[in-house]
Amino acid sequence: MSMPILASKLYMPPPRPKTVLRARLMKQLHAGLNQTTGFKHKLTLISAPAGFGKTTLTSEWVSDCKRPIAWLSLDEGDTEIKRFLTYLISALQTLVPEIGSGVLGALQSPQMPELEALLTTLLNEINSIPNDFILVLDDYHLLDSKSVDQALTFLVEHLPQQMHLVITTREDPSLPLARLRVRDQLTELRTADLRFTPAEAAEFLNQVMGLNLLDEDIAALEARTEGWIAGLHLAALSMQGHADVASFIQSFTGAHHFVLDYLLEEVLHQQPENVQAFLLRTSILNRLCGPLCDAVLLDPSVSGQETLESLERANLFIVALDNDRRWYRYHHLFNDLLRQRHEQTLKPEEIAKHHVRASEWYEQNGEEAEAFQHAIAARDFSRGAGLAEKYWQGMNQSFQSAAWLGWVKQLPESLIRTRPVLCTQIGWAFMDAGDVESSESSLRDAELCLEGSSEAMVVVDEKEIQTLPARIAFARAYNAQTRRDFSATVKYAELAIKLAPEGDQFMRAGAAAMLGGTYWASGDLDAACKSMSDWIDSSLKAGNYIFSIASESGKAEIQIAQGHLREALRTYELSLQHASTYGSEVNQILAHHHLGLALLHHEMGNDESVAQYFQQSIELGKQSTLVDFPYRLSLAQARFKDSEGDLDVALEFLDEAKRLYISTPIPNTRPVEALKARIYLKQGQLSKAQDWVREHGIKVNDELSYLREFEHITLSRVLIAEYQSTASEDKILDALGLLSRLLQTAENAKRMGSMLEILTVQMLAFHAHGEPSQALASLKHALTLAEPEGYFRFFVNEGKVMAEMLTALSHAGAGDRLNNYIHKLLNAFEKTKPEPANPQALIDPLSERELEVLRLVAEGLSNDEISQKLFLALSTVKGHNLRIFGKLQAKSRTEAVARARELGLF
């Protein structure tokens, strides 16, 4: 008696009326077929977890192949070999009714012939079919049968040329896939291929599901689901009726009831108990490897590596993180589910044990952050505090104190106060962050702990205790320098030298360098440069090459302040050569060096080098642990925009710099507000510059100091502008008198950089007052100082008056060497004449910054990415977007970009 056939298993699912057209995947699939006769590949394998659209994609593709299709939807019952072959032949008979009839009869006989003989007969009959055709085996993962795998392997290895086999599955079948790959007989689509791209996700959510979401909401949801199609579908269903879409997306996890039900039913509950146990217990890990899983489970009967490889073969929502298949992670939503179930099925103390084991493994394998975080997850705060103390030194020396500080903020205050070493380390971390008040509070906690009873104090290493007084004094010297309290800086630096344990030359050198910082702040730049050089040498001798390389940037800054541009250039370049011998681990501190080189080359007129170093500084800045880099970058961008004449955008960057400023021991000799006052003068906004003078109390008869020198030079510029506006003789005389005093002070201290600027402003004052001979004398003096060092932008940025005076000096005769220099500068003035503006066809045109943001939007960058690229606050980027949308009368990013293209704004 023949076996009854369920006809619906042989029907191909019809293509859905509303789907996302996946042209990129169709192209890959068609590539495996296209050939003049027969098929290029024997087999197409579409292998991915549940909910990745395998069946839908396959039905759409084969419908478009223009070849006859046989379809078989498999189920668990097809595991038995006779039933499998019966259905396979029945599927073929939908194309050729009589094919395989004899084989079907043999399958029903009490004594079934050998399998290979039956398959050979079937293959011979298939070989007689004149036309190419495709056989689809859908949901092959439901079969668990060696005999079926063997039968299919035989069929694939001897597949007739006119037949192509397609298999969709949640886990890889036991077929000779490696051999097929080597022979180029296999087309594969896997999870990474099937994930929706951002564009596909947008089409699905807005066109198919009709949600009309914003681009940033789509991007957030796509990232949350990792392109998992079922996850996006479940989210779309859940969002219907939600007014606050953004909040819903933030809260959308594997614990959402739709996702939870789907993953439980389709994935977790389909696994054997031992696999479920493995999944739940390892769900506490953000990354997984075999030895780590073994350490967490402590089950000798289970091999972590073998289980992970098995999970990957089974496509069980696991993602390989390297090509060696050592490290993995779970899909985010799947991991959410596993962690929720883990917490529901195990007692808190059991979960804590798993975290402690993970912490111990990570500690043994040098993974500091993971070791600490698992200790915190286990609420083993004593262990966490011990790890923090242990890791402090290395992280501080690699400029990662901000990250370390983020760790210890998770520890209870009461526990911290029992550990003087930890309190001191926290004081240093706040010191590095420029938070003087918090630093001093932690240092006081350390002292109170040291003065208290020994029973209440937790000490891991007695040698550490001996160094604390010197460390506390050093931190206080640093904090005093940050506050500009130089007498306290000297007091505590000398105390740190006195208290440093014998043989601790590194601490002594650091305190001596802190004393050197007072030279810098007071304007004794020669002494400051020598002190910095000594500190660099001491750091190298102590083996701390990162501190040494980082400090080279500070030395170059001092040399620039001295007016020694070429020496600074050599310092930066030699420092980068030195850094290259230590590998990529020093990259985190090199952003300052590349930014410094970009600014130097900008000043010297080497535009090609500017672009190269500036872009490199931005890339390094993304991984930089230097707390003041964003501030410095904004200052540099303001300077570039100033040179380009884009003064509004320059002011924006200065406002951003002011927001990002962090006080450090490096003297802030060019305050942001003074820089803004200079921009106001260039814009003709004298009243705003005057407001700055009043608000900051800058006066002509102030006692002069290096820290306020830039402000006093700026005051001189304001006085010149006031004279030009009011013809008040007092104003210009005040300016000339102040500049004379400033010049004398700078000459006495041999600060050539200061002299150069003072002489230039003095030239402007004499010119405004109608004293051409004195103006030319000041300019000639400035050029004589500047020419050997290659100053360029300094003069060009002064504008029209500078061009007139350079021309006058050239005509008056300045000597061959200076004349060549003058002609180079005058050529630059010709090249930088402003071009006619290109008017925008808008009532309210976009600003330069808005255009810059819009261009990045057109490139597909998210608000977060734009924020990082331009070093702007996320709220600032969103504000720009709102203004852009309003001006372009657009409702979305896509509309805004389209409208901009119509108007020719790009």
HULIN-V715817 format. One record per pair of residues at least 6 apart in sequence whose ideal C-beta (glycine too) atoms are under 6 Angstrom apart, sorted by sequence separation. I is the first residue (numbers start at 1). J is the second residue. D is the distance in Angstrom with one decimal. If there is no record, write none. Layout:
BEGIN
i=I j=J d=D
i=I j=J d=D
END
This chain:
BEGIN
i=33 j=39 d=5.3
i=48 j=54 d=5.8
i=78 j=84 d=4.7
i=93 j=99 d=5.9
i=180 j=186 d=3.9
i=205 j=211 d=5.0
i=206 j=212 d=5.8
i=225 j=231 d=3.6
i=239 j=245 d=6.0
i=242 j=248 d=4.8
i=282 j=288 d=5.7
i=312 j=318 d=5.4
i=321 j=327 d=4.2
i=416 j=422 d=5.7
i=459 j=465 d=5.8
i=890 j=896 d=3.9
i=62 j=69 d=4.9
i=92 j=99 d=5.2
i=106 j=113 d=5.4
i=225 j=232 d=5.2
i=311 j=318 d=4.8
i=500 j=507 d=4.2
i=579 j=586 d=4.7
i=795 j=802 d=5.6
i=867 j=874 d=4.7
i=32 j=40 d=5.7
i=46 j=54 d=4.9
i=92 j=100 d=6.0
i=205 j=213 d=5.5
i=320 j=328 d=5.6
i=362 j=370 d=4.1
i=363 j=371 d=4.1
i=375 j=383 d=4.3
i=376 j=384 d=5.1
i=430 j=438 d=4.2
i=431 j=439 d=4.4
i=449 j=457 d=5.7
i=480 j=488 d=3.6
i=481 j=489 d=4.5
i=500 j=508 d=5.1
i=519 j=527 d=4.0
i=520 j=528 d=3.7
i=539 j=547 d=4.2
i=540 j=548 d=4.7
i=559 j=567 d=4.7
i=560 j=568 d=4.8
i=601 j=609 d=4.0
i=602 j=610 d=4.7
i=621 j=629 d=5.1
i=641 j=649 d=4.6
i=642 j=650 d=4.5
i=680 j=688 d=4.2
i=681 j=689 d=5.2
i=723 j=731 d=4.0
i=746 j=754 d=3.9
i=766 j=774 d=4.2
i=767 j=775 d=4.3
i=888 j=896 d=5.0
i=32 j=41 d=4.1
i=239 j=248 d=5.7
i=362 j=371 d=3.8
i=375 j=384 d=4.0
i=395 j=404 d=4.6
i=430 j=439 d=3.7
i=480 j=489 d=4.3
i=519 j=528 d=4.0
i=539 j=548 d=3.9
i=559 j=568 d=4.0
i=601 j=610 d=4.8
i=641 j=650 d=3.9
i=680 j=689 d=4.4
i=722 j=731 d=4.5
i=723 j=732 d=4.1
i=746 j=755 d=4.7
i=766 j=775 d=3.7
i=810 j=819 d=5.9
i=890 j=899 d=5.3
i=294 j=304 d=4.4
i=318 j=328 d=5.3
i=319 j=329 d=5.3
i=856 j=866 d=4.8
i=867 j=877 d=4.9
i=89 j=100 d=3.7
i=282 j=293 d=5.3
i=293 j=304 d=3.1
i=497 j=508 d=5.2
i=866 j=877 d=5.0
i=885 j=896 d=5.7
i=888 j=899 d=4.4
i=32 j=44 d=5.6
i=106 j=118 d=6.0
i=318 j=330 d=5.8
i=359 j=371 d=4.9
i=372 j=384 d=5.7
i=427 j=439 d=4.9
i=477 j=489 d=5.3
i=516 j=528 d=5.6
i=536 j=548 d=5.1
i=556 j=568 d=4.3
i=598 j=610 d=5.2
i=638 j=650 d=4.7
i=677 j=689 d=4.5
i=719 j=731 d=4.8
i=746 j=758 d=6.0
i=763 j=775 d=4.8
i=810 j=822 d=4.8
i=884 j=896 d=5.7
i=205 j=218 d=5.9
i=317 j=330 d=5.9
i=698 j=711 d=5.4
i=221 j=235 d=5.9
i=290 j=304 d=3.9
i=317 j=331 d=4.0
i=497 j=511 d=4.8
i=658 j=672 d=4.5
i=863 j=877 d=5.0
i=72 j=87 d=5.7
i=89 j=104 d=5.6
i=103 j=118 d=5.2
i=290 j=305 d=2.8
i=359 j=374 d=3.8
i=372 j=387 d=4.9
i=427 j=442 d=3.8
i=477 j=492 d=3.7
i=496 j=511 d=4.0
i=516 j=531 d=2.4
i=536 j=551 d=5.0
i=556 j=571 d=4.3
i=598 j=613 d=3.9
i=638 j=653 d=3.7
i=657 j=672 d=5.3
i=677 j=692 d=4.1
i=719 j=734 d=5.4
i=720 j=735 d=5.3
i=743 j=758 d=4.7
i=763 j=778 d=4.1
i=202 j=218 d=4.8
i=281 j=297 d=5.8
i=358 j=374 d=4.4
i=359 j=375 d=4.5
i=371 j=387 d=5.6
i=426 j=442 d=4.3
i=427 j=443 d=4.1
i=476 j=492 d=4.1
i=477 j=493 d=4.1
i=535 j=551 d=5.9
i=555 j=571 d=5.6
i=556 j=572 d=5.2
i=597 j=613 d=4.2
i=598 j=614 d=3.9
i=637 j=653 d=4.4
i=638 j=654 d=4.7
i=719 j=735 d=3.8
i=742 j=758 d=5.0
i=762 j=778 d=4.4
i=763 j=779 d=4.4
i=806 j=822 d=5.1
i=201 j=218 d=5.7
i=235 j=252 d=5.5
i=317 j=334 d=3.8
i=576 j=593 d=5.8
i=698 j=715 d=4.8
i=103 j=121 d=5.6
i=408 j=426 d=5.9
i=493 j=511 d=4.5
i=513 j=531 d=5.9
i=575 j=593 d=5.9
i=654 j=672 d=5.3
i=72 j=91 d=4.2
i=103 j=122 d=5.1
i=355 j=374 d=4.6
i=388 j=407 d=5.8
i=423 j=442 d=5.2
i=473 j=492 d=5.0
i=477 j=496 d=6.0
i=552 j=571 d=5.8
i=594 j=613 d=4.7
i=634 j=653 d=4.9
i=673 j=692 d=5.8
i=716 j=735 d=4.6
i=739 j=758 d=5.7
i=759 j=778 d=4.9
i=806 j=825 d=5.7
i=238 j=258 d=5.6
i=308 j=328 d=5.5
i=388 j=408 d=5.1
i=806 j=826 d=5.6
i=70 j=91 d=4.4
i=86 j=107 d=5.9
i=201 j=222 d=4.3
i=493 j=514 d=4.4
i=572 j=593 d=5.4
i=654 j=675 d=5.6
i=70 j=92 d=5.4
i=85 j=107 d=6.0
i=100 j=122 d=5.4
i=153 j=175 d=5.5
i=355 j=377 d=4.4
i=356 j=378 d=4.8
i=423 j=445 d=4.4
i=424 j=446 d=4.4
i=473 j=495 d=4.2
i=474 j=496 d=4.1
i=493 j=515 d=4.8
i=513 j=535 d=3.6
i=532 j=554 d=5.7
i=594 j=616 d=4.5
i=595 j=617 d=4.0
i=634 j=656 d=4.4
i=635 j=657 d=4.9
i=654 j=676 d=5.2
i=716 j=738 d=5.4
i=759 j=781 d=5.2
i=760 j=782 d=5.2
i=355 j=378 d=3.6
i=368 j=391 d=4.6
i=423 j=446 d=3.7
i=473 j=496 d=3.9
i=532 j=555 d=4.5
i=552 j=575 d=3.6
i=594 j=617 d=3.8
i=634 j=657 d=3.7
i=716 j=739 d=5.2
i=739 j=762 d=4.6
i=759 j=782 d=3.9
i=70 j=94 d=5.6
i=198 j=222 d=5.3
i=234 j=258 d=4.2
i=356 j=380 d=5.9
i=405 j=429 d=4.1
i=572 j=596 d=5.5
i=70 j=95 d=5.3
i=82 j=107 d=5.1
i=149 j=174 d=4.2
i=234 j=259 d=5.3
i=404 j=429 d=5.9
i=572 j=597 d=5.0
i=693 j=718 d=5.7
i=99 j=125 d=5.2
i=352 j=378 d=4.2
i=385 j=411 d=5.6
i=420 j=446 d=4.6
i=470 j=496 d=5.1
i=473 j=499 d=5.7
i=509 j=535 d=5.7
i=549 j=575 d=5.7
i=591 j=617 d=5.1
i=631 j=657 d=5.4
i=634 j=660 d=6.0
i=756 j=782 d=5.4
i=779 j=805 d=5.3
i=803 j=829 d=4.5
i=68 j=95 d=5.0
i=140 j=167 d=5.0
i=209 j=236 d=4.1
i=384 j=411 d=5.9
i=853 j=880 d=4.5
i=141 j=169 d=4.4
i=217 j=245 d=5.6
i=221 j=249 d=5.1
i=224 j=252 d=5.7
i=401 j=429 d=4.3
i=417 j=445 d=5.3
i=651 j=679 d=5.5
i=140 j=169 d=4.2
i=141 j=170 d=4.1
i=217 j=246 d=6.0
i=220 j=249 d=5.0
i=278 j=307 d=5.5
i=420 j=449 d=4.1
i=443 j=472 d=5.2
i=470 j=499 d=4.0
i=489 j=518 d=5.5
i=509 j=538 d=3.3
i=529 j=558 d=4.7
i=591 j=620 d=4.1
i=631 j=660 d=4.2
i=650 j=679 d=5.7
i=689 j=718 d=4.9
i=736 j=765 d=5.3
i=756 j=785 d=5.3
i=132 j=162 d=4.7
i=134 j=164 d=4.8
i=135 j=165 d=5.5
i=136 j=166 d=4.4
i=137 j=167 d=5.0
i=138 j=168 d=5.0
i=141 j=171 d=4.8
i=381 j=411 d=5.6
i=385 j=415 d=5.9
i=420 j=450 d=5.1
i=469 j=499 d=4.6
i=470 j=500 d=4.3
i=528 j=558 d=5.3
i=549 j=579 d=5.0
i=590 j=620 d=5.3
i=591 j=621 d=4.2
i=630 j=660 d=4.7
i=631 j=661 d=5.1
i=712 j=742 d=6.0
i=735 j=765 d=4.9
i=756 j=786 d=5.7
i=779 j=809 d=5.8
i=795 j=825 d=5.2
i=850 j=880 d=5.6
i=854 j=884 d=5.5
i=196 j=227 d=4.4
i=205 j=236 d=5.7
i=381 j=412 d=5.9
i=401 j=432 d=4.5
i=569 j=600 d=5.5
i=29 j=61 d=5.0
i=195 j=227 d=2.9
i=217 j=249 d=5.9
i=389 j=421 d=5.4
i=443 j=475 d=5.8
i=486 j=518 d=4.8
i=647 j=679 d=5.4
i=796 j=828 d=4.8
i=96 j=129 d=5.9
i=127 j=160 d=4.5
i=129 j=162 d=6.0
i=140 j=173 d=5.5
i=196 j=229 d=5.9
i=389 j=422 d=5.3
i=392 j=425 d=4.4
i=525 j=558 d=5.6
i=587 j=620 d=5.7
i=591 j=624 d=4.3
i=752 j=785 d=5.6
i=776 j=809 d=5.4
i=126 j=160 d=5.0
i=376 j=410 d=5.2
i=381 j=415 d=5.4
i=385 j=419 d=5.9
i=467 j=501 d=5.9
i=628 j=662 d=5.1
i=700 j=734 d=4.7
i=767 j=801 d=6.0
i=780 j=814 d=6.0
i=787 j=821 d=4.6
i=850 j=884 d=5.3
i=26 j=61 d=5.9
i=119 j=154 d=5.2
i=123 j=158 d=5.5
i=372 j=407 d=5.2
i=466 j=501 d=5.8
i=588 j=623 d=5.6
i=627 j=662 d=5.3
i=647 j=682 d=5.8
i=686 j=721 d=5.2
i=783 j=818 d=5.5
i=481 j=517 d=5.2
i=506 j=542 d=4.2
i=525 j=561 d=5.7
i=588 j=624 d=5.5
i=628 j=664 d=5.8
i=647 j=683 d=5.4
i=674 j=710 d=5.7
i=678 j=714 d=5.9
i=681 j=717 d=5.8
i=857 j=893 d=5.3
i=126 j=163 d=5.7
i=289 j=326 d=5.4
i=385 j=422 d=5.9
i=470 j=507 d=5.5
i=474 j=511 d=5.6
i=477 j=514 d=4.7
i=525 j=562 d=4.9
i=545 j=582 d=5.9
i=549 j=586 d=5.9
i=588 j=625 d=4.9
i=599 j=636 d=5.8
i=674 j=711 d=4.9
i=677 j=714 d=5.4
i=732 j=769 d=4.9
i=95 j=133 d=5.7
i=289 j=327 d=5.2
i=418 j=456 d=5.8
i=591 j=629 d=5.0
i=700 j=738 d=5.1
i=419 j=458 d=4.7
i=550 j=589 d=4.6
i=553 j=592 d=4.3
i=686 j=725 d=5.9
i=858 j=897 d=4.6
i=287 j=327 d=5.4
i=288 j=328 d=4.8
i=418 j=458 d=4.9
i=439 j=479 d=5.6
i=553 j=593 d=5.4
i=556 j=596 d=5.6
i=670 j=710 d=4.9
i=674 j=714 d=4.7
i=681 j=721 d=5.4
i=595 j=636 d=5.7
i=669 j=710 d=5.6
i=704 j=745 d=5.3
i=846 j=887 d=6.0
i=287 j=329 d=5.4
i=421 j=464 d=4.8
i=436 j=479 d=4.6
i=844 j=887 d=5.1
i=15 j=59 d=5.8
i=424 j=468 d=5.3
i=431 j=475 d=5.0
i=713 j=757 d=5.9
i=720 j=764 d=5.8
i=724 j=768 d=5.7
i=15 j=60 d=4.9
i=716 j=761 d=5.2
i=720 j=765 d=5.3
i=723 j=768 d=6.0
i=842 j=887 d=5.9
i=13 j=59 d=4.8
i=436 j=482 d=5.6
i=854 j=900 d=5.7
i=12 j=59 d=5.6
i=424 j=471 d=5.3
i=428 j=475 d=5.5
i=431 j=478 d=5.2
i=436 j=483 d=6.0
i=15 j=63 d=5.7
i=420 j=468 d=6.0
i=424 j=472 d=6.0
i=427 j=475 d=5.1
i=431 j=479 d=5.9
i=713 j=761 d=5.8
i=720 j=768 d=5.3
i=283 j=335 d=5.8
i=283 j=338 d=3.4
i=283 j=339 d=4.8
i=280 j=338 d=5.8
i=296 j=354 d=5.3
i=12 j=71 d=4.0
i=279 j=338 d=5.5
i=283 j=342 d=5.1
i=280 j=341 d=5.8
i=296 j=357 d=5.0
i=280 j=342 d=4.6
i=295 j=357 d=5.3
i=296 j=358 d=5.4
i=841 j=903 d=5.2
i=9 j=73 d=4.8
i=79 j=143 d=5.0
i=84 j=148 d=5.0
i=67 j=132 d=5.4
i=68 j=133 d=4.2
i=69 j=134 d=5.3
i=70 j=135 d=4.6
i=71 j=136 d=4.8
i=72 j=137 d=5.5
i=73 j=138 d=4.8
i=74 j=139 d=4.9
i=78 j=143 d=5.8
i=79 j=144 d=5.6
i=67 j=133 d=5.9
i=76 j=142 d=5.2
i=79 j=145 d=4.4
i=81 j=147 d=4.3
i=295 j=361 d=4.0
i=67 j=134 d=5.6
i=75 j=142 d=5.6
i=81 j=148 d=5.8
i=74 j=142 d=5.4
i=292 j=361 d=5.4
i=284 j=354 d=5.6
i=62 j=134 d=5.7
i=281 j=354 d=6.0
i=259 j=333 d=5.7
i=263 j=337 d=4.8
i=254 j=333 d=4.1
i=10 j=91 d=5.3
i=255 j=336 d=5.6
i=254 j=336 d=2.8
i=3 j=86 d=5.4
i=55 j=138 d=5.7
i=253 j=336 d=4.2
i=254 j=337 d=3.7
i=10 j=94 d=5.7
i=5 j=90 d=5.1
i=255 j=340 d=4.8
i=231 j=333 d=5.5
i=226 j=331 d=5.9
i=2 j=108 d=5.9
i=58 j=168 d=5.5
i=43 j=156 d=5.9
i=55 j=168 d=6.0
i=42 j=156 d=6.0
i=54 j=168 d=4.3
i=42 j=159 d=5.0
i=50 j=170 d=6.0
i=49 j=170 d=5.8
i=43 j=165 d=5.0
i=44 j=166 d=4.6
i=45 j=167 d=5.4
i=46 j=168 d=4.6
i=47 j=169 d=5.3
i=38 j=161 d=3.7
i=38 j=162 d=5.8
i=39 j=164 d=4.3
i=47 j=172 d=5.6
i=172 j=313 d=5.0
i=52 j=194 d=4.3
i=171 j=313 d=5.8
i=42 j=185 d=4.5
i=43 j=186 d=5.3
i=44 j=187 d=4.4
i=45 j=188 d=5.1
i=46 j=189 d=4.8
i=47 j=190 d=5.6
i=48 j=191 d=4.4
i=171 j=314 d=3.9
i=41 j=185 d=5.2
i=171 j=315 d=5.2
i=41 j=186 d=5.8
i=170 j=315 d=5.2
i=41 j=187 d=5.0
i=48 j=194 d=4.9
i=521 j=667 d=4.4
i=397 j=544 d=5.8
i=520 j=667 d=5.4
i=398 j=546 d=5.8
i=517 j=665 d=5.0
i=643 j=793 d=5.7
i=643 j=797 d=5.7
i=32 j=187 d=3.2
i=53 j=229 d=4.5
i=52 j=229 d=5.6
i=51 j=229 d=6.0
i=51 j=230 d=2.5
i=20 j=200 d=5.1
i=482 j=663 d=4.9
i=20 j=203 d=5.0
i=482 j=665 d=5.7
i=523 j=706 d=2.9
i=20 j=204 d=4.9
i=481 j=665 d=4.0
i=521 j=707 d=6.0
i=604 j=790 d=4.4
i=478 j=665 d=6.0
i=605 j=792 d=3.7
i=604 j=792 d=5.4
i=563 j=752 d=3.1
i=18 j=208 d=4.9
i=399 j=589 d=5.7
i=562 j=752 d=5.9
i=563 j=753 d=3.6
i=603 j=793 d=4.9
i=562 j=753 d=5.8
i=561 j=753 d=5.1
i=563 j=756 d=5.8
i=433 j=627 d=5.9
i=652 j=849 d=5.6
i=649 j=848 d=4.8
i=649 j=849 d=5.3
i=646 j=848 d=5.5
i=50 j=266 d=4.3
i=50 j=267 d=5.8
i=566 j=789 d=5.8
i=565 j=789 d=4.2
i=400 j=625 d=5.1
i=565 j=790 d=5.8
i=399 j=625 d=4.1
i=523 j=749 d=5.1
i=525 j=751 d=5.8
i=434 j=662 d=4.1
i=434 j=663 d=4.5
i=434 j=664 d=5.9
i=634 j=871 d=6.0
i=633 j=871 d=5.4
i=630 j=871 d=5.2
i=49 j=315 d=4.6
i=48 j=315 d=5.7
i=47 j=315 d=6.0
i=49 j=317 d=5.1
i=219 j=862 d=5.2
i=216 j=863 d=5.6
i=215 j=893 d=4.4
END
